[in-house]
């Protein structure tokens, strides 16, 4: 699940020109729906600020498809 979490943070940074750095995965769940939805709670740093974030990544591994469907900053 670490690879999926790193993808979520990298994709968020690309989309918003951010600089979050993954600190740890707090929680992860999966849901099978025409692929896999990964629901993640993670800690990330933006400079010196610690942030708690929720991310959802949809993956269809057999198609080599992966998409960040949501990324929400919970607190900063």
CHARMM internal coordinates of N, CA and C (Angstrom, degrees):
IC EDIT
DIST 1 N 1 CA 1.4516
DIST 1 CA 1 C 1.5350
ANGL 1 N 1 CA 1 C 110.85
DIST 1 C 2 N 1.3221
ANGL 1 CA 1 C 2 N 117.03
DIHE 1 N 1 CA 1 C 2 N -18.30
DIST 2 N 2 CA 1.4650
ANGL 1 C 2 N 2 CA 120.27
DIHE 1 CA 1 C 2 N 2 CA 179.43
DIST 2 CA 2 C 1.5240
ANGL 2 N 2 CA 2 C 111.29
DIHE 1 C 2 N 2 CA 2 C -61.00
DIST 2 C 3 N 1.3319
ANGL 2 CA 2 C 3 N 116.90
DIHE 2 N 2 CA 2 C 3 N -40.04
DIST 3 N 3 CA 1.4660
ANGL 2 C 3 N 3 CA 120.39
DIHE 2 CA 2 C 3 N 3 CA 179.74
DIST 3 CA 3 C 1.5307
ANGL 3 N 3 CA 3 C 110.90
DIHE 2 C 3 N 3 CA 3 C -61.72
DIST 3 C 4 N 1.3280
ANGL 3 CA 3 C 4 N 117.12
DIHE 3 N 3 CA 3 C 4 N -41.04
DIST 4 N 4 CA 1.4641
ANGL 3 C 4 N 4 CA 121.66
DIHE 3 CA 3 C 4 N 4 CA 178.97
DIST 4 CA 4 C 1.5300
ANGL 4 N 4 CA 4 C 109.86
DIHE 3 C 4 N 4 CA 4 C -65.83
DIST 4 C 5 N 1.3238
ANGL 4 CA 4 C 5 N 116.99
DIHE 4 N 4 CA 4 C 5 N -41.32
DIST 5 N 5 CA 1.4659
ANGL 4 C 5 N 5 CA 121.09
DIHE 4 CA 4 C 5 N 5 CA -179.90
DIST 5 CA 5 C 1.5264
ANGL 5 N 5 CA 5 C 110.87
DIHE 4 C 5 N 5 CA 5 C -65.43
DIST 5 C 6 N 1.3238
ANGL 5 CA 5 C 6 N 117.05
DIHE 5 N 5 CA 5 C 6 N -43.16
DIST 6 N 6 CA 1.4669
ANGL 5 C 6 N 6 CA 120.34
DIHE 5 CA 5 C 6 N 6 CA 177.12
DIST 6 CA 6 C 1.5261
ANGL 6 N 6 CA 6 C 110.60
DIHE 5 C 6 N 6 CA 6 C -62.00
DIST 6 C 7 N 1.3355
ANGL 6 CA 6 C 7 N 116.71
DIHE 6 N 6 CA 6 C 7 N -39.55
DIST 7 N 7 CA 1.4606
ANGL 6 C 7 N 7 CA 120.58
DIHE 6 CA 6 C 7 N 7 CA 176.28
DIST 7 CA 7 C 1.5282
ANGL 7 N 7 CA 7 C 110.33
DIHE 6 C 7 N 7 CA 7 C -59.44
DIST 7 C 8 N 1.3405
ANGL 7 CA 7 C 8 N 117.34
DIHE 7 N 7 CA 7 C 8 N -44.95
DIST 8 N 8 CA 1.4678
ANGL 7 C 8 N 8 CA 121.55
DIHE 7 CA 7 C 8 N 8 CA -178.46
DIST 8 CA 8 C 1.5264
ANGL 8 N 8 CA 8 C 111.18
DIHE 7 C 8 N 8 CA 8 C -59.43
DIST 8 C 9 N 1.3215
ANGL 8 CA 8 C 9 N 117.36
DIHE 8 N 8 CA 8 C 9 N -46.20
DIST 9 N 9 CA 1.4704
ANGL 8 C 9 N 9 CA 121.11
DIHE 8 CA 8 C 9 N 9 CA -179.33
DIST 9 CA 9 C 1.5297
ANGL 9 N 9 CA 9 C 110.32
DIHE 8 C 9 N 9 CA 9 C -67.57
DIST 9 C 10 N 1.3265
ANGL 9 CA 9 C 10 N 117.56
DIHE 9 N 9 CA 9 C 10 N -44.34
DIST 10 N 10 CA 1.4705
ANGL 9 C 10 N 10 CA 120.84
DIHE 9 CA 9 C 10 N 10 CA 179.42
DIST 10 CA 10 C 1.5279
ANGL 10 N 10 CA 10 C 111.38
DIHE 9 C 10 N 10 CA 10 C -61.99
DIST 10 C 11 N 1.3285
ANGL 10 CA 10 C 11 N 116.65
DIHE 10 N 10 CA 10 C 11 N -43.08
DIST 11 N 11 CA 1.4662
ANGL 10 C 11 N 11 CA 120.66
DIHE 10 CA 10 C 11 N 11 CA -179.40
DIST 11 CA 11 C 1.5277
ANGL 11 N 11 CA 11 C 110.52
DIHE 10 C 11 N 11 CA 11 C -66.45
DIST 11 C 12 N 1.3300
ANGL 11 CA 11 C 12 N 116.81
DIHE 11 N 11 CA 11 C 12 N -41.27
DIST 12 N 12 CA 1.4717
ANGL 11 C 12 N 12 CA 120.98
DIHE 11 CA 11 C 12 N 12 CA 175.87
DIST 12 CA 12 C 1.5299
ANGL 12 N 12 CA 12 C 109.94
DIHE 11 C 12 N 12 CA 12 C -58.55
DIST 12 C 13 N 1.3218
ANGL 12 CA 12 C 13 N 117.09
DIHE 12 N 12 CA 12 C 13 N -46.79
DIST 13 N 13 CA 1.4639
ANGL 12 C 13 N 13 CA 121.26
DIHE 12 CA 12 C 13 N 13 CA 179.53
DIST 13 CA 13 C 1.5267
ANGL 13 N 13 CA 13 C 111.51
DIHE 12 C 13 N 13 CA 13 C -61.74
DIST 13 C 14 N 1.3186
ANGL 13 CA 13 C 14 N 117.28
DIHE 13 N 13 CA 13 C 14 N -39.85
DIST 14 N 14 CA 1.4617
ANGL 13 C 14 N 14 CA 121.33
DIHE 13 CA 13 C 14 N 14 CA 179.05
DIST 14 CA 14 C 1.5251
ANGL 14 N 14 CA 14 C 110.88
DIHE 13 C 14 N 14 CA 14 C -65.06
DIST 14 C 15 N 1.3322
ANGL 14 CA 14 C 15 N 116.43
DIHE 14 N 14 CA 14 C 15 N -46.30
DIST 15 N 15 CA 1.4660
ANGL 14 C 15 N 15 CA 120.67
DIHE 14 CA 14 C 15 N 15 CA -177.26
DIST 15 CA 15 C 1.5216
ANGL 15 N 15 CA 15 C 112.44
DIHE 14 C 15 N 15 CA 15 C -66.17
DIST 15 C 16 N 1.3341
ANGL 15 CA 15 C 16 N 117.31
DIHE 15 N 15 CA 15 C 16 N -38.08
DIST 16 N 16 CA 1.4648
ANGL 15 C 16 N 16 CA 120.58
DIHE 15 CA 15 C 16 N 16 CA -174.68
DIST 16 CA 16 C 1.5250
ANGL 16 N 16 CA 16 C 113.79
DIHE 15 C 16 N 16 CA 16 C -111.13
DIST 16 C 17 N 1.3300
ANGL 16 CA 16 C 17 N 116.14
DIHE 16 N 16 CA 16 C 17 N 10.73
DIST 17 N 17 CA 1.4675
ANGL 16 C 17 N 17 CA 121.35
DIHE 16 CA 16 C 17 N 17 CA -176.71
DIST 17 CA 17 C 1.5299
ANGL 17 N 17 CA 17 C 110.25
DIHE 16 C 17 N 17 CA 17 C 50.79
DIST 17 C 18 N 1.3319
ANGL 17 CA 17 C 18 N 114.63
DIHE 17 N 17 CA 17 C 18 N 44.53
DIST 18 N 18 CA 1.4597
ANGL 17 C 18 N 18 CA 121.44
DIHE 17 CA 17 C 18 N 18 CA -178.60
DIST 18 CA 18 C 1.5117
ANGL 18 N 18 CA 18 C 112.14
DIHE 17 C 18 N 18 CA 18 C -91.21
DIST 18 C 19 N 1.3246
ANGL 18 CA 18 C 19 N 114.72
DIHE 18 N 18 CA 18 C 19 N -179.60
DIST 19 N 19 CA 1.4654
ANGL 18 C 19 N 19 CA 120.10
DIHE 18 CA 18 C 19 N 19 CA -179.74
DIST 19 CA 19 C 1.5262
ANGL 19 N 19 CA 19 C 111.59
DIHE 18 C 19 N 19 CA 19 C -138.05
DIST 19 C 20 N 1.3419
ANGL 19 CA 19 C 20 N 116.28
DIHE 19 N 19 CA 19 C 20 N 33.50
DIST 20 N 20 CA 1.4620
ANGL 19 C 20 N 20 CA 119.00
DIHE 19 CA 19 C 20 N 20 CA 178.29
DIST 20 CA 20 C 1.5220
ANGL 20 N 20 CA 20 C 110.48
DIHE 19 C 20 N 20 CA 20 C -66.09
DIST 20 C 21 N 1.3133
ANGL 20 CA 20 C 21 N 116.47
DIHE 20 N 20 CA 20 C 21 N 143.47
DIST 21 N 21 CA 1.4661
ANGL 20 C 21 N 21 CA 123.51
DIHE 20 CA 20 C 21 N 21 CA 175.47
DIST 21 CA 21 C 1.5228
ANGL 21 N 21 CA 21 C 107.50
DIHE 20 C 21 N 21 CA 21 C -121.49
DIST 21 C 22 N 1.3183
ANGL 21 CA 21 C 22 N 116.55
DIHE 21 N 21 CA 21 C 22 N 125.84
DIST 22 N 22 CA 1.4587
ANGL 21 C 22 N 22 CA 121.76
DIHE 21 CA 21 C 22 N 22 CA -179.86
DIST 22 CA 22 C 1.5208
ANGL 22 N 22 CA 22 C 110.29
DIHE 21 C 22 N 22 CA 22 C -63.48
DIST 22 C 23 N 1.3202
ANGL 22 CA 22 C 23 N 116.49
DIHE 22 N 22 CA 22 C 23 N 129.43
DIST 23 N 23 CA 1.4582
ANGL 22 C 23 N 23 CA 122.21
DIHE 22 CA 22 C 23 N 23 CA 176.26
DIST 23 CA 23 C 1.5317
ANGL 23 N 23 CA 23 C 110.39
DIHE 22 C 23 N 23 CA 23 C -102.70
DIST 23 C 24 N 1.3424
ANGL 23 CA 23 C 24 N 117.05
DIHE 23 N 23 CA 23 C 24 N -50.67
DIST 24 N 24 CA 1.4589
ANGL 23 C 24 N 24 CA 119.95
DIHE 23 CA 23 C 24 N 24 CA 178.85
DIST 24 CA 24 C 1.5224
ANGL 24 N 24 CA 24 C 110.79
DIHE 23 C 24 N 24 CA 24 C -163.73
DIST 24 C 25 N 1.3290
ANGL 24 CA 24 C 25 N 114.89
DIHE 24 N 24 CA 24 C 25 N 156.21
DIST 25 N 25 CA 1.4580
ANGL 24 C 25 N 25 CA 121.77
DIHE 24 CA 24 C 25 N 25 CA 172.72
DIST 25 CA 25 C 1.5215
ANGL 25 N 25 CA 25 C 106.45
DIHE 24 C 25 N 25 CA 25 C -91.47
DIST 25 C 26 N 1.3246
ANGL 25 CA 25 C 26 N 117.15
DIHE 25 N 25 CA 25 C 26 N 120.44
DIST 26 N 26 CA 1.4573
ANGL 25 C 26 N 26 CA 121.69
DIHE 25 CA 25 C 26 N 26 CA -179.06
DIST 26 CA 26 C 1.5201
ANGL 26 N 26 CA 26 C 110.05
DIHE 25 C 26 N 26 CA 26 C -85.83
DIST 26 C 27 N 1.3325
ANGL 26 CA 26 C 27 N 116.27
DIHE 26 N 26 CA 26 C 27 N -40.84
DIST 27 N 27 CA 1.4588
ANGL 26 C 27 N 27 CA 120.85
DIHE 26 CA 26 C 27 N 27 CA -176.13
DIST 27 CA 27 C 1.5193
ANGL 27 N 27 CA 27 C 108.61
DIHE 26 C 27 N 27 CA 27 C -156.19
DIST 27 C 28 N 1.3109
ANGL 27 CA 27 C 28 N 116.72
DIHE 27 N 27 CA 27 C 28 N 146.27
DIST 28 N 28 CA 1.4562
ANGL 27 C 28 N 28 CA 120.91
DIHE 27 CA 27 C 28 N 28 CA 176.21
DIST 28 CA 28 C 1.5143
ANGL 28 N 28 CA 28 C 110.69
DIHE 27 C 28 N 28 CA 28 C -145.78
DIST 28 C 29 N 1.3215
ANGL 28 CA 28 C 29 N 115.95
DIHE 28 N 28 CA 28 C 29 N 137.02
DIST 29 N 29 CA 1.4611
ANGL 28 C 29 N 29 CA 122.05
DIHE 28 CA 28 C 29 N 29 CA 177.51
DIST 29 CA 29 C 1.5203
ANGL 29 N 29 CA 29 C 108.29
DIHE 28 C 29 N 29 CA 29 C -132.27
DIST 29 C 30 N 1.3206
ANGL 29 CA 29 C 30 N 116.17
DIHE 29 N 29 CA 29 C 30 N 154.61
DIST 30 N 30 CA 1.4573
ANGL 29 C 30 N 30 CA 120.14
DIHE 29 CA 29 C 30 N 30 CA 175.31
DIST 30 CA 30 C 1.5182
ANGL 30 N 30 CA 30 C 109.86
DIHE 29 C 30 N 30 CA 30 C -123.37
DIST 30 C 31 N 1.3329
ANGL 30 CA 30 C 31 N 114.51
DIHE 30 N 30 CA 30 C 31 N 151.43
DIST 31 N 31 CA 1.4582
ANGL 30 C 31 N 31 CA 122.15
DIHE 30 CA 30 C 31 N 31 CA 176.33
DIST 31 CA 31 C 1.5217
ANGL 31 N 31 CA 31 C 106.30
DIHE 30 C 31 N 31 CA 31 C -138.36
DIST 31 C 32 N 1.3195
ANGL 31 CA 31 C 32 N 116.75
DIHE 31 N 31 CA 31 C 32 N 125.67
DIST 32 N 32 CA 1.4575
ANGL 31 C 32 N 32 CA 120.92
DIHE 31 CA 31 C 32 N 32 CA -179.35
DIST 32 CA 32 C 1.5230
ANGL 32 N 32 CA 32 C 109.12
DIHE 31 C 32 N 32 CA 32 C -88.52
DIST 32 C 33 N 1.3478
ANGL 32 CA 32 C 33 N 115.66
DIHE 32 N 32 CA 32 C 33 N 116.76
DIST 33 N 33 CA 1.4677
ANGL 32 C 33 N 33 CA 122.67
DIHE 32 CA 32 C 33 N 33 CA 177.31
DIST 33 CA 33 C 1.5215
ANGL 33 N 33 CA 33 C 107.74
DIHE 32 C 33 N 33 CA 33 C -152.56
DIST 33 C 34 N 1.2994
ANGL 33 CA 33 C 34 N 118.86
DIHE 33 N 33 CA 33 C 34 N 99.25
DIST 34 N 34 CA 1.4616
ANGL 33 C 34 N 34 CA 120.82
DIHE 33 CA 33 C 34 N 34 CA -178.45
DIST 34 CA 34 C 1.5279
ANGL 34 N 34 CA 34 C 109.98
DIHE 33 C 34 N 34 CA 34 C 44.88
DIST 34 C 35 N 1.2968
ANGL 34 CA 34 C 35 N 115.01
DIHE 34 N 34 CA 34 C 35 N 49.27
DIST 35 N 35 CA 1.4551
ANGL 34 C 35 N 35 CA 123.55
DIHE 34 CA 34 C 35 N 35 CA -172.68
DIST 35 CA 35 C 1.5180
ANGL 35 N 35 CA 35 C 107.22
DIHE 34 C 35 N 35 CA 35 C 125.25
DIST 35 C 36 N 1.3017
ANGL 35 CA 35 C 36 N 116.24
DIHE 35 N 35 CA 35 C 36 N -156.28
DIST 36 N 36 CA 1.4658
ANGL 35 C 36 N 36 CA 120.45
DIHE 35 CA 35 C 36 N 36 CA 179.58
DIST 36 CA 36 C 1.5203
ANGL 36 N 36 CA 36 C 109.33
DIHE 35 C 36 N 36 CA 36 C -128.96
DIST 36 C 37 N 1.3261
ANGL 36 CA 36 C 37 N 116.23
DIHE 36 N 36 CA 36 C 37 N 130.85
DIST 37 N 37 CA 1.4585
ANGL 36 C 37 N 37 CA 122.78
DIHE 36 CA 36 C 37 N 37 CA 169.90
DIST 37 CA 37 C 1.5190
ANGL 37 N 37 CA 37 C 106.99
DIHE 36 C 37 N 37 CA 37 C -95.91
DIST 37 C 38 N 1.3148
ANGL 37 CA 37 C 38 N 116.75
DIHE 37 N 37 CA 37 C 38 N 123.22
DIST 38 N 38 CA 1.4569
ANGL 37 C 38 N 38 CA 121.82
DIHE 37 CA 37 C 38 N 38 CA 174.95
DIST 38 CA 38 C 1.5178
ANGL 38 N 38 CA 38 C 107.32
DIHE 37 C 38 N 38 CA 38 C -101.50
DIST 38 C 39 N 1.3279
ANGL 38 CA 38 C 39 N 117.16
DIHE 38 N 38 CA 38 C 39 N 119.40
DIST 39 N 39 CA 1.4612
ANGL 38 C 39 N 39 CA 122.12
DIHE 38 CA 38 C 39 N 39 CA 176.22
DIST 39 CA 39 C 1.5169
ANGL 39 N 39 CA 39 C 106.94
DIHE 38 C 39 N 39 CA 39 C -104.16
DIST 39 C 40 N 1.3292
ANGL 39 CA 39 C 40 N 115.93
DIHE 39 N 39 CA 39 C 40 N 118.04
DIST 40 N 40 CA 1.4599
ANGL 39 C 40 N 40 CA 121.56
DIHE 39 CA 39 C 40 N 40 CA -170.48
DIST 40 CA 40 C 1.5194
ANGL 40 N 40 CA 40 C 111.89
DIHE 39 C 40 N 40 CA 40 C -121.98
DIST 40 C 41 N 1.3054
ANGL 40 CA 40 C 41 N 115.61
DIHE 40 N 40 CA 40 C 41 N 142.24
DIST 41 N 41 CA 1.4604
ANGL 40 C 41 N 41 CA 122.38
DIHE 40 CA 40 C 41 N 41 CA 167.69
DIST 41 CA 41 C 1.5190
ANGL 41 N 41 CA 41 C 104.62
DIHE 40 C 41 N 41 CA 41 C -117.59
DIST 41 C 42 N 1.3403
ANGL 41 CA 41 C 42 N 116.47
DIHE 41 N 41 CA 41 C 42 N 127.44
DIST 42 N 42 CA 1.4535
ANGL 41 C 42 N 42 CA 119.31
DIHE 41 CA 41 C 42 N 42 CA -174.89
DIST 42 CA 42 C 1.5193
ANGL 42 N 42 CA 42 C 111.53
DIHE 41 C 42 N 42 CA 42 C -141.45
DIST 42 C 43 N 1.3116
ANGL 42 CA 42 C 43 N 114.46
DIHE 42 N 42 CA 42 C 43 N 159.59
DIST 43 N 43 CA 1.4580
ANGL 42 C 43 N 43 CA 122.63
DIHE 42 CA 42 C 43 N 43 CA 173.56
DIST 43 CA 43 C 1.5199
ANGL 43 N 43 CA 43 C 106.75
DIHE 42 C 43 N 43 CA 43 C -105.59
DIST 43 C 44 N 1.3290
ANGL 43 CA 43 C 44 N 116.37
DIHE 43 N 43 CA 43 C 44 N 133.43
DIST 44 N 44 CA 1.4585
ANGL 43 C 44 N 44 CA 121.09
DIHE 43 CA 43 C 44 N 44 CA 178.82
DIST 44 CA 44 C 1.5164
ANGL 44 N 44 CA 44 C 109.02
DIHE 43 C 44 N 44 CA 44 C -141.84
DIST 44 C 45 N 1.3288
ANGL 44 CA 44 C 45 N 115.55
DIHE 44 N 44 CA 44 C 45 N 152.70
DIST 45 N 45 CA 1.4608
ANGL 44 C 45 N 45 CA 121.37
DIHE 44 CA 44 C 45 N 45 CA 179.25
DIST 45 CA 45 C 1.5096
ANGL 45 N 45 CA 45 C 110.01
DIHE 44 C 45 N 45 CA 45 C -108.80
DIST 45 C 46 N 1.3218
ANGL 45 CA 45 C 46 N 115.22
DIHE 45 N 45 CA 45 C 46 N 140.54
DIST 46 N 46 CA 1.4578
ANGL 45 C 46 N 46 CA 122.50
DIHE 45 CA 45 C 46 N 46 CA 172.32
DIST 46 CA 46 C 1.5174
ANGL 46 N 46 CA 46 C 105.46
DIHE 45 C 46 N 46 CA 46 C -122.59
DIST 46 C 47 N 1.3209
ANGL 46 CA 46 C 47 N 116.21
DIHE 46 N 46 CA 46 C 47 N 94.38
DIST 47 N 47 CA 1.4632
ANGL 46 C 47 N 47 CA 119.92
DIHE 46 CA 46 C 47 N 47 CA -171.40
DIST 47 CA 47 C 1.5181
ANGL 47 N 47 CA 47 C 108.55
DIHE 46 C 47 N 47 CA 47 C 70.54
DIST 47 C 48 N 1.3279
ANGL 47 CA 47 C 48 N 116.68
DIHE 47 N 47 CA 47 C 48 N -115.07
DIST 48 N 48 CA 1.4632
ANGL 47 C 48 N 48 CA 120.22
DIHE 47 CA 47 C 48 N 48 CA 178.97
DIST 48 CA 48 C 1.5229
ANGL 48 N 48 CA 48 C 112.34
DIHE 47 C 48 N 48 CA 48 C -103.63
DIST 48 C 49 N 1.3354
ANGL 48 CA 48 C 49 N 117.90
DIHE 48 N 48 CA 48 C 49 N -4.96
DIST 49 N 49 CA 1.4685
ANGL 48 C 49 N 49 CA 121.60
DIHE 48 CA 48 C 49 N 49 CA -177.91
DIST 49 CA 49 C 1.5268
ANGL 49 N 49 CA 49 C 110.90
DIHE 48 C 49 N 49 CA 49 C -85.01
DIST 49 C 50 N 1.3412
ANGL 49 CA 49 C 50 N 116.24
DIHE 49 N 49 CA 49 C 50 N 128.17
DIST 50 N 50 CA 1.4600
ANGL 49 C 50 N 50 CA 121.28
DIHE 49 CA 49 C 50 N 50 CA 174.04
DIST 50 CA 50 C 1.5216
ANGL 50 N 50 CA 50 C 108.52
DIHE 49 C 50 N 50 CA 50 C -85.41
DIST 50 C 51 N 1.3279
ANGL 50 CA 50 C 51 N 116.36
DIHE 50 N 50 CA 50 C 51 N 136.69
DIST 51 N 51 CA 1.4568
ANGL 50 C 51 N 51 CA 121.74
DIHE 50 CA 50 C 51 N 51 CA -178.84
DIST 51 CA 51 C 1.5150
ANGL 51 N 51 CA 51 C 110.55
DIHE 50 C 51 N 51 CA 51 C -129.68
DIST 51 C 52 N 1.3151
ANGL 51 CA 51 C 52 N 115.82
DIHE 51 N 51 CA 51 C 52 N 141.48
DIST 52 N 52 CA 1.4497
ANGL 51 C 52 N 52 CA 121.74
DIHE 51 CA 51 C 52 N 52 CA 170.86
DIST 52 CA 52 C 1.5263
ANGL 52 N 52 CA 52 C 106.20
DIHE 51 C 52 N 52 CA 52 C -102.83
DIST 52 C 53 N 1.3282
ANGL 52 CA 52 C 53 N 116.45
DIHE 52 N 52 CA 52 C 53 N 131.41
DIST 53 N 53 CA 1.4608
ANGL 52 C 53 N 53 CA 121.26
DIHE 52 CA 52 C 53 N 53 CA -174.54
DIST 53 CA 53 C 1.5209
ANGL 53 N 53 CA 53 C 110.42
DIHE 52 C 53 N 53 CA 53 C -132.62
DIST 53 C 54 N 1.3215
ANGL 53 CA 53 C 54 N 115.00
DIHE 53 N 53 CA 53 C 54 N 152.43
DIST 54 N 54 CA 1.4564
ANGL 53 C 54 N 54 CA 121.71
DIHE 53 CA 53 C 54 N 54 CA 171.96
DIST 54 CA 54 C 1.5220
ANGL 54 N 54 CA 54 C 107.21
DIHE 53 C 54 N 54 CA 54 C -118.89
DIST 54 C 55 N 1.3292
ANGL 54 CA 54 C 55 N 115.92
DIHE 54 N 54 CA 54 C 55 N 132.12
DIST 55 N 55 CA 1.4610
ANGL 54 C 55 N 55 CA 120.68
DIHE 54 CA 54 C 55 N 55 CA -178.82
DIST 55 CA 55 C 1.5229
ANGL 55 N 55 CA 55 C 109.52
DIHE 54 C 55 N 55 CA 55 C -133.84
DIST 55 C 56 N 1.3312
ANGL 55 CA 55 C 56 N 115.39
DIHE 55 N 55 CA 55 C 56 N 149.85
DIST 56 N 56 CA 1.4623
ANGL 55 C 56 N 56 CA 121.63
DIHE 55 CA 55 C 56 N 56 CA 173.41
DIST 56 CA 56 C 1.5224
ANGL 56 N 56 CA 56 C 107.43
DIHE 55 C 56 N 56 CA 56 C -127.56
DIST 56 C 57 N 1.3325
ANGL 56 CA 56 C 57 N 115.75
DIHE 56 N 56 CA 56 C 57 N 126.38
DIST 57 N 57 CA 1.4596
ANGL 56 C 57 N 57 CA 122.28
DIHE 56 CA 56 C 57 N 57 CA 178.09
DIST 57 CA 57 C 1.5203
ANGL 57 N 57 CA 57 C 108.07
DIHE 56 C 57 N 57 CA 57 C -120.71
DIST 57 C 58 N 1.3255
ANGL 57 CA 57 C 58 N 116.31
DIHE 57 N 57 CA 57 C 58 N 130.57
DIST 58 N 58 CA 1.4634
ANGL 57 C 58 N 58 CA 122.62
DIHE 57 CA 57 C 58 N 58 CA 177.49
DIST 58 CA 58 C 1.5178
ANGL 58 N 58 CA 58 C 107.49
DIHE 57 C 58 N 58 CA 58 C -103.69
DIST 58 C 59 N 1.3256
ANGL 58 CA 58 C 59 N 116.32
DIHE 58 N 58 CA 58 C 59 N 127.16
DIST 59 N 59 CA 1.4616
ANGL 58 C 59 N 59 CA 120.63
DIHE 58 CA 58 C 59 N 59 CA -177.31
DIST 59 CA 59 C 1.5228
ANGL 59 N 59 CA 59 C 111.09
DIHE 58 C 59 N 59 CA 59 C -130.33
DIST 59 C 60 N 1.3342
ANGL 59 CA 59 C 60 N 115.21
DIHE 59 N 59 CA 59 C 60 N 135.81
DIST 60 N 60 CA 1.4637
ANGL 59 C 60 N 60 CA 123.43
DIHE 59 CA 59 C 60 N 60 CA 168.88
DIST 60 CA 60 C 1.5265
ANGL 60 N 60 CA 60 C 105.29
DIHE 59 C 60 N 60 CA 60 C -121.56
DIST 60 C 61 N 1.3231
ANGL 60 CA 60 C 61 N 115.94
DIHE 60 N 60 CA 60 C 61 N 89.13
DIST 61 N 61 CA 1.4645
ANGL 60 C 61 N 61 CA 121.26
DIHE 60 CA 60 C 61 N 61 CA -172.63
DIST 61 CA 61 C 1.5272
ANGL 61 N 61 CA 61 C 112.40
DIHE 60 C 61 N 61 CA 61 C -59.18
DIST 61 C 62 N 1.3255
ANGL 61 CA 61 C 62 N 117.69
DIHE 61 N 61 CA 61 C 62 N -37.36
DIST 62 N 62 CA 1.4616
ANGL 61 C 62 N 62 CA 120.58
DIHE 61 CA 61 C 62 N 62 CA -177.68
DIST 62 CA 62 C 1.5293
ANGL 62 N 62 CA 62 C 112.21
DIHE 61 C 62 N 62 CA 62 C -67.26
DIST 62 C 63 N 1.3430
ANGL 62 CA 62 C 63 N 117.33
DIHE 62 N 62 CA 62 C 63 N -18.45
DIST 63 N 63 CA 1.4651
ANGL 62 C 63 N 63 CA 121.73
DIHE 62 CA 62 C 63 N 63 CA 176.02
DIST 63 CA 63 C 1.5302
ANGL 63 N 63 CA 63 C 111.95
DIHE 62 C 63 N 63 CA 63 C -104.47
DIST 63 C 64 N 1.3323
ANGL 63 CA 63 C 64 N 116.11
DIHE 63 N 63 CA 63 C 64 N 1.28
DIST 64 N 64 CA 1.4692
ANGL 63 C 64 N 64 CA 122.23
DIHE 63 CA 63 C 64 N 64 CA -174.86
DIST 64 CA 64 C 1.5261
ANGL 64 N 64 CA 64 C 110.19
DIHE 63 C 64 N 64 CA 64 C 54.72
DIST 64 C 65 N 1.3384
ANGL 64 CA 64 C 65 N 115.02
DIHE 64 N 64 CA 64 C 65 N 43.81
DIST 65 N 65 CA 1.4619
ANGL 64 C 65 N 65 CA 123.31
DIHE 64 CA 64 C 65 N 65 CA -178.15
DIST 65 CA 65 C 1.5204
ANGL 65 N 65 CA 65 C 108.84
DIHE 64 C 65 N 65 CA 65 C -112.80
DIST 65 C 66 N 1.3202
ANGL 65 CA 65 C 66 N 115.64
DIHE 65 N 65 CA 65 C 66 N 133.48
DIST 66 N 66 CA 1.4625
ANGL 65 C 66 N 66 CA 121.60
DIHE 65 CA 65 C 66 N 66 CA 177.70
DIST 66 CA 66 C 1.5243
ANGL 66 N 66 CA 66 C 107.74
DIHE 65 C 66 N 66 CA 66 C -148.42
DIST 66 C 67 N 1.3433
ANGL 66 CA 66 C 67 N 116.43
DIHE 66 N 66 CA 66 C 67 N 131.30
DIST 67 N 67 CA 1.4641
ANGL 66 C 67 N 67 CA 120.18
DIHE 66 CA 66 C 67 N 67 CA -178.06
DIST 67 CA 67 C 1.5243
ANGL 67 N 67 CA 67 C 110.34
DIHE 66 C 67 N 67 CA 67 C -140.43
DIST 67 C 68 N 1.3210
ANGL 67 CA 67 C 68 N 115.98
DIHE 67 N 67 CA 67 C 68 N 133.40
DIST 68 N 68 CA 1.4603
ANGL 67 C 68 N 68 CA 122.01
DIHE 67 CA 67 C 68 N 68 CA 172.65
DIST 68 CA 68 C 1.5232
ANGL 68 N 68 CA 68 C 106.75
DIHE 67 C 68 N 68 CA 68 C -80.18
DIST 68 C 69 N 1.3409
ANGL 68 CA 68 C 69 N 117.59
DIHE 68 N 68 CA 68 C 69 N 113.28
DIST 69 N 69 CA 1.4627
ANGL 68 C 69 N 69 CA 119.98
DIHE 68 CA 68 C 69 N 69 CA -177.05
DIST 69 CA 69 C 1.5194
ANGL 69 N 69 CA 69 C 112.54
DIHE 68 C 69 N 69 CA 69 C -95.66
DIST 69 C 70 N 1.3287
ANGL 69 CA 69 C 70 N 118.10
DIHE 69 N 69 CA 69 C 70 N -22.11
DIST 70 N 70 CA 1.4664
ANGL 69 C 70 N 70 CA 120.18
DIHE 69 CA 69 C 70 N 70 CA 172.35
DIST 70 CA 70 C 1.5218
ANGL 70 N 70 CA 70 C 109.75
DIHE 69 C 70 N 70 CA 70 C -159.84
DIST 70 C 71 N 1.3255
ANGL 70 CA 70 C 71 N 114.57
DIHE 70 N 70 CA 70 C 71 N 150.80
DIST 71 N 71 CA 1.4638
ANGL 70 C 71 N 71 CA 121.80
DIHE 70 CA 70 C 71 N 71 CA 177.32
DIST 71 CA 71 C 1.5172
ANGL 71 N 71 CA 71 C 106.10
DIHE 70 C 71 N 71 CA 71 C -150.64
DIST 71 C 72 N 1.3210
ANGL 71 CA 71 C 72 N 116.32
DIHE 71 N 71 CA 71 C 72 N 114.35
DIST 72 N 72 CA 1.4546
ANGL 71 C 72 N 72 CA 121.30
DIHE 71 CA 71 C 72 N 72 CA -174.11
DIST 72 CA 72 C 1.5180
ANGL 72 N 72 CA 72 C 110.58
DIHE 71 C 72 N 72 CA 72 C -124.80
DIST 72 C 73 N 1.3139
ANGL 72 CA 72 C 73 N 115.57
DIHE 72 N 72 CA 72 C 73 N 129.07
DIST 73 N 73 CA 1.4539
ANGL 72 C 73 N 73 CA 121.38
DIHE 72 CA 72 C 73 N 73 CA 173.67
DIST 73 CA 73 C 1.5215
ANGL 73 N 73 CA 73 C 107.46
DIHE 72 C 73 N 73 CA 73 C -78.95
DIST 73 C 74 N 1.3353
ANGL 73 CA 73 C 74 N 116.83
DIHE 73 N 73 CA 73 C 74 N 119.93
DIST 74 N 74 CA 1.4576
ANGL 73 C 74 N 74 CA 120.85
DIHE 73 CA 73 C 74 N 74 CA -176.97
DIST 74 CA 74 C 1.5215
ANGL 74 N 74 CA 74 C 110.80
DIHE 73 C 74 N 74 CA 74 C -85.15
DIST 74 C 75 N 1.3354
ANGL 74 CA 74 C 75 N 116.34
DIHE 74 N 74 CA 74 C 75 N -44.32
DIST 75 N 75 CA 1.4680
ANGL 74 C 75 N 75 CA 120.51
DIHE 74 CA 74 C 75 N 75 CA 176.26
DIST 75 CA 75 C 1.5151
ANGL 75 N 75 CA 75 C 108.70
DIHE 74 C 75 N 75 CA 75 C -156.13
DIST 75 C 76 N 1.2960
ANGL 75 CA 75 C 76 N 116.26
DIHE 75 N 75 CA 75 C 76 N 156.22
DIST 76 N 76 CA 1.4574
ANGL 75 C 76 N 76 CA 119.13
DIHE 75 CA 75 C 76 N 76 CA -177.76
DIST 76 CA 76 C 1.4916
ANGL 76 N 76 CA 76 C 112.50
DIHE 75 C 76 N 76 CA 76 C -127.60
END
COOR INIT
IC SEED 1 N 1 CA 1 C
IC BUILD
